[in-house]
Amino acid sequence: MKIGLDTMGGDFAPKNEVLGAIAVLPELQKGSEIVLFGDEEQIRAVCRDNGADAAQFQIVHTTEVIDMNDHPAKAFLHKPDSSMAAGFKALSAGMIDGFAGPGNTGAMMAGIMYTIKPITGILRPCISCCYPIIDGKWGLLLDVGLNADCKPENLYQNAILGSLYAKGALNEENPRVALLNIGEEASKGNLLTKAAHDMMSRTKHFNFVGNIESNEMFTGKKADVIVCDGFVGNIVLKMAESFYRIATRQGLNTDFFNMLDYEYHGGTPVLGVNAPVIIGHGRSSPKAIKNMILTTEKTIGAKMVDRVNNIFKEATLRDIES
């Protein structure tokens, strides 16, 4: 298994990226390798300054950088020798099995659309986020920011993607999928959630358990996967991240609150595309980079592309609309 990492896109590149790659080596599964995309001289310098052997990594030298201020689509096209573009080219060619980066999110999405592309049948890819449950397990929330405006079909497909990811990466045998809403009754919600509930209630593609209110999210009593549009999901995600900052300021140090820290995961998987891609925060620390690499390894192991393709060989939307 080869895991690609863009070392040049983050706010503290390439130091934090390389330090994270060094830190993760003892935790990788047997047979996993890291491929670093970026300025080889700078990568080797970070390794040398921190007593690490650069030979532990495969390094793909690049000469350009897509930074946070670049126009996403233009930068990806006009900087073909950037670390990001080189990583996506390698992913598309099958030279690596997954690609992670803490750089420009828009450019990462442009890279996806220009190279590996969405899986046939997926209307819109989405990004997901694991959240802690009070008993120590993990739940999955999606979409958390990619698609602010959705149709019922988008939420239905998000539910399929979330269920498959929970099976493959979170080891849930039959994940309970719920729709985030303002009430548990099927009649509650706006036009989007009412239509999505009707569609999901007739599904054969996942274990739909109905609506869920946000006050039940962290209990884990009802759902393993929670589905919403990207506007709502991003608000929920950032509110949850604020709990960690508040807890830290108040001196609370518990496993639950610590798991709300974004560094615990390091990045969010893009679901519904033809290869594993993980997007991280631009300000990622070495700890966040380490965990982003582990998330990438887990996502590769989940074999999402094969699982999604198997379902979308069926006429999914025609089945549920009939």
C-alpha positions in Angstrom: 0.0 0.0 0.0 1.5 3.4 -1.1 0.2 6.5 0.6 1.0 9.8 -1.1 1.4 13.0 0.9 1.5 16.6 -0.5 4.3 18.1 1.7 4.2 21.6 0.2 0.6 22.8 0.6 0.1 23.6 4.3 0.8 26.7 6.3 4.0 25.2 7.8 5.2 23.2 4.8 7.2 21.1 4.4 8.3 20.9 8.0 5.1 19.8 9.7 4.3 17.4 6.8 7.6 15.7 7.0 7.6 15.5 10.8 4.2 13.9 10.7 5.4 11.4 8.1 8.4 10.5 10.3 6.1 10.2 13.4 3.7 7.8 11.7 6.2 5.3 10.5 6.0 3.0 13.6 2.2 2.9 13.4 1.7 2.0 9.8 0.6 -1.5 8.8 3.1 -3.9 7.5 3.6 -3.2 3.8 2.5 0.4 3.9 4.8 3.0 2.4 4.8 6.8 2.3 5.5 8.7 -0.9 6.3 12.4 -0.3 5.6 14.9 -3.1 7.5 18.2 -2.9 10.9 19.9 -2.9 13.3 17.1 -2.4 16.1 19.3 -0.9 13.7 20.7 1.7 12.3 17.3 2.5 15.7 15.9 3.1 16.8 18.9 5.1 13.8 18.4 7.6 14.7 14.7 7.9 18.4 15.5 8.5 17.6 18.2 11.1 15.4 15.7 13.0 17.7 12.7 12.9 15.5 10.8 10.4 16.7 8.8 7.4 15.1 10.2 4.2 15.5 6.8 2.6 12.5 5.6 4.6 10.4 7.5 2.1 10.0 7.6 -1.6 10.4 11.2 -2.7 8.9 12.7 -5.9 10.6 16.0 -6.5 8.4 18.9 -7.6 9.2 22.5 -8.3 5.9 24.4 -7.9 3.6 25.0 -5.0 -0.2 25.7 -4.9 -0.8 28.0 -2.0 -3.9 29.0 -0.1 -4.3 32.2 -2.1 -4.2 30.6 -5.5 -7.4 30.2 -7.6 -8.2 26.5 -7.2 -8.9 25.4 -10.8 -6.4 27.8 -12.4 -3.6 26.9 -10.1 -4.1 23.2 -10.6 -4.0 23.6 -14.4 -1.2 26.3 -14.5 1.1 24.6 -12.0 1.5 21.1 -13.5 4.7 20.5 -11.5 3.2 21.4 -8.2 3.3 18.8 -5.4 -0.5 18.6 -5.5 -0.7 18.1 -9.3 2.0 15.5 -9.2 0.3 13.6 -6.4 -3.0 13.4 -8.3 -1.2 12.4 -11.5 0.4 9.5 -9.6 -2.9 8.6 -8.0 -4.7 8.6 -11.4 -1.9 6.4 -12.8 -2.1 3.9 -10.0 1.4 4.7 -8.7 0.0 5.4 -5.2 -3.2 4.0 -3.6 -4.3 7.1 -1.8 -3.4 10.8 -1.6 -3.6 13.2 1.3 -2.9 16.9 1.6 -3.4 19.8 4.0 -3.4 22.4 1.1 -5.9 24.5 -0.8 -9.2 22.6 -0.4 -10.6 24.1 -3.7 -7.5 23.0 -5.6 -7.7 19.5 -4.0 -11.3 19.2 -5.3 -10.2 20.6 -8.7 -7.5 17.9 -8.8 -10.2 15.2 -8.1 -12.5 16.5 -10.9 -9.6 16.8 -13.4 -7.9 13.5 -12.7 -9.6 10.6 -10.8 -13.2 12.0 -11.2 -16.3 10.9 -9.3 -17.5 7.3 -9.4 -20.0 6.7 -12.2 -23.5 7.2 -10.8 -22.5 9.6 -8.0 -24.2 12.9 -8.5 -21.9 14.8 -6.1 -19.0 13.6 -4.0 -19.1 14.6 -0.3 -16.7 14.9 2.6 -17.3 13.1 5.9 -16.1 13.4 9.4 -15.8 11.0 12.3 -17.2 12.3 15.6 -16.8 10.7 19.1 -19.6 8.9 20.8 -19.7 9.0 24.6 -19.0 5.2 25.0 -15.7 5.6 23.1 -16.8 4.5 19.6 -17.0 6.7 16.5 -19.9 7.9 14.4 -19.8 9.4 10.9 -21.3 12.7 9.8 -21.7 13.7 6.1 -21.6 16.0 4.2 -19.6 18.4 6.3 -19.1 21.2 3.8 -18.7 20.3 0.2 -22.3 20.7 -1.0 -24.2 23.5 0.8 -27.2 23.1 -1.4 -28.5 19.5 -1.9 -31.4 17.6 -3.5 -33.0 14.6 -1.8 -31.0 12.3 -4.2 -27.8 13.8 -2.9 -28.7 13.0 0.7 -29.7 9.5 -0.3 -26.4 8.9 -2.0 -24.6 10.4 1.1 -26.3 7.7 3.2 -25.1 5.0 0.9 -21.5 6.3 1.0 -21.6 6.8 4.8 -23.0 3.3 5.4 -20.3 1.7 3.2 -17.5 3.8 4.9 -18.8 2.8 8.4 -18.7 -0.9 7.4 -15.2 -0.7 5.8 -13.4 1.8 8.0 -15.3 1.8 11.3 -16.0 -1.9 11.4 -19.8 -1.5 11.8 -21.5 -4.7 10.5 -24.9 -3.1 9.8 -24.5 0.7 10.4 -27.6 2.5 11.5 -28.2 5.5 9.2 -30.2 8.5 10.4 -31.2 11.8 8.8 -30.4 14.9 10.8 -33.6 16.9 11.4 -35.5 19.1 13.9 -37.6 16.3 15.1 -37.8 12.5 14.9 -41.2 12.4 13.3 -41.3 11.8 9.5 -43.5 14.9 9.0 -40.9 17.2 10.6 -38.3 19.3 8.7 -38.0 21.3 5.5 -38.9 20.3 2.0 -35.4 18.7 1.5 -35.5 16.5 4.7 -39.1 15.5 4.2 -38.4 14.3 0.6 -35.2 12.7 1.7 -36.9 10.8 4.5 -39.5 9.5 2.1 -36.8 8.3 -0.2 -34.7 6.7 2.5 -37.6 5.0 4.2 -38.1 2.8 1.1 -34.4 1.9 0.6 -32.8 -1.5 0.4 -29.3 -0.1 0.2 -28.7 0.8 3.9 -30.2 0.4 7.4 -32.3 3.6 7.7 -33.5 4.3 11.2 -35.4 7.6 10.6 -34.7 11.1 11.7 -32.4 12.1 14.5 -32.1 15.3 16.5 -28.7 16.9 17.2 -29.0 16.4 20.9 -28.8 12.6 20.3 -25.7 12.8 18.1 -23.0 12.1 20.6 -25.0 9.4 22.6 -24.7 6.8 19.9 -28.1 5.4 21.0 -29.8 5.7 17.7 -27.3 6.1 14.8 -23.8 5.2 13.6 -24.0 7.4 10.5 -25.8 10.8 10.4 -26.7 12.4 7.0 -27.2 16.1 6.3 -26.4 18.7 3.6 -23.0 20.4 3.7 -24.3 23.7 5.1 -25.8 22.1 8.2 -22.9 19.6 8.5 -20.2 22.2 8.5 -22.0 24.2 11.2 -22.3 21.1 13.3 -18.6 20.2 12.8 -17.3 23.6 13.7 -19.6 23.8 16.8 -18.2 20.4 17.9 -14.6 21.6 17.4 -15.4 24.6 19.6 -16.3 22.3 22.4 -12.7 21.1 22.4 -11.3 24.6 22.6 -13.7 25.5 25.4 -12.9 22.3 27.4 -9.2 23.0 27.0 -9.5 26.6 28.3 -11.4 25.3 31.3 -8.8 22.7 32.1 -11.0 19.7 31.1 -8.9 16.8 29.9 -11.1 13.8 29.0 -10.9 11.2 26.3 -14.2 12.4 24.9 -13.3 16.1 24.6 -9.9 15.2 23.3 -11.5 13.2 20.4 -13.2 16.4 19.3 -9.9 17.9 18.4 -9.4 18.0 14.6 -5.8 16.8 15.1 -7.2 13.4 16.3 -8.2 12.6 12.7 -6.0 15.0 10.7 -8.3 15.0 7.6 -11.6 14.2 6.1 -12.1 11.6 3.4 -13.7 12.6 0.1 -16.3 10.0 -0.6 -17.8 9.1 -4.0 -14.6 9.5 -6.0 -12.5 6.9 -7.9 -9.6 6.8 -5.4 -9.0 7.6 -1.7 -8.3 11.3 -1.1 -8.0 12.9 2.3 -8.2 16.7 2.8 -6.6 18.3 5.9 -6.4 21.7 7.6 -3.9 24.1 6.2 -2.6 24.7 9.7 -2.0 21.0 10.4 0.5 20.2 13.0 2.8 17.1 12.8 0.3 15.3 15.0 -2.5 16.1 12.6 -0.4 15.1 9.6 0.4 11.8 11.3 -3.3 11.0 11.9 -4.2 12.2 8.4 -1.8 9.5 7.0 -3.4 6.9 9.2 -6.9 8.0 8.1 -5.7 7.6 4.5 -4.4 4.1 5.2 -7.7 3.2 6.8 -9.7 4.7 3.9 -7.6 2.7 1.3 -8.2 -0.4 3.4 -12.0 0.2 3.3 -12.0 -0.4 -0.5 -14.7 2.2 -0.9 -14.4 2.5 -4.7 -15.1 -1.3 -5.2 -18.0 -1.2 -2.6 -19.6 1.9 -4.2 -19.2 0.5 -7.7 -20.9 -2.7 -6.7 -24.0 -0.8 -5.5 -24.1 1.7 -8.4 -24.1 -1.1 -10.9 -27.8 -1.3 -9.9 -30.2 1.4 -11.0 -30.2 2.9 -7.5 -32.3 6.0 -8.1 -34.7 4.3 -10.4 -35.2 1.6 -7.8 -36.1 4.0 -5.1 -38.3 6.3 -7.2 -40.4 3.4 -8.6 
